Amino acid sequence: MEIIELVKALILGFVEGMTEFAPVSSTGHMIIVDDMWLKSEEFLGKYSANTFKIVVQLGSILAVVVVMWKRLFSLIGLYKIDGKPMMQRFNLAHVIVGMLPATVVGFALKDFIDDHLFSVETVVYALVAGAILMLVADKFGPKKPKITSLDQMSYGLAFKVGLVQCLSLWPGFSRSGATISGGVLFGMNHKTAADFTFIMAVPIMAGASLVSVLKNWDQISMDHMSFYVVGFISSFVFALISIKFFLALIDKVKLTPFAIYRLVLAAVLAVILFF
């Protein structure tokens, strides 16, 4: 594989890592950068390029594991403080209940999403739709949220947030944008909703990547492995840089600044595409 193609993988990994934790849609940004500039589909093929955009997110997920390892390991009984689990009420069942809706819907719509939603045009609409939801959440969410810790979550709340997360199956909508907005509307503060979002993302994205790789394995050439590896490492490094910054920022600035950014980006793309 030529150096220029590895540089493209590095750039896509950078885009993924820097946008995965902000509610602006990392997949949407990768589609925009790739389809309008890098054109990885020309040497990877359509389905291999789509698979890359999913698998590269594993680098960001590994960053979540590194940053939040105590909390994640506590969920499966591998980490305790003074002989007790780190969290007393929030457990693995909350994560399973929360990820169930998107897992079922995603499995059912996998082919439709691959065939029809991985384009800049559909991302533009998703950017706008996601921005509207985020503005609604900041406007109508409770001023004094009752849920300020994961330990206060019920299974019903986890399921309701999981239902909203289904919207993120539309590339460009944003997983964190959907779930944080849903959490805020259902009474969580922004930081707690973000924590739940990132914890749920680990099994969901790992599973989605595995399914995509298995489904398109015959479309992936071993000559492309270096492209995948460089993208993975790049997304991991840049995600480590961005995740702590975002978690410290979200409760202060909330969702509105990100919604405005999405609307501006959508307007710019609409001018380029449709006028």
Secondary structure as UniProt FT lines:
FT   HELIX           3..19
FT   TURN            20..24
FT   HELIX           26..33
FT   HELIX           34..38
FT   HELIX           41..44
FT   HELIX           46..55
FT   HELIX           57..67
FT   HELIX           69..75
FT   TURN            76..77
FT   STRAND          80..81
FT   TURN            82..83
FT   STRAND          84..85
FT   HELIX           92..116
FT   HELIX           120..140
FT   HELIX           150..152
FT   HELIX           155..165
FT   HELIX           166..169
FT   TURN            171..172
FT   HELIX           175..185
FT   TURN            186..187
FT   HELIX           190..215
FT   HELIX           217..219
FT   HELIX           222..224
FT   HELIX           225..253
FT   HELIX           256..274
//
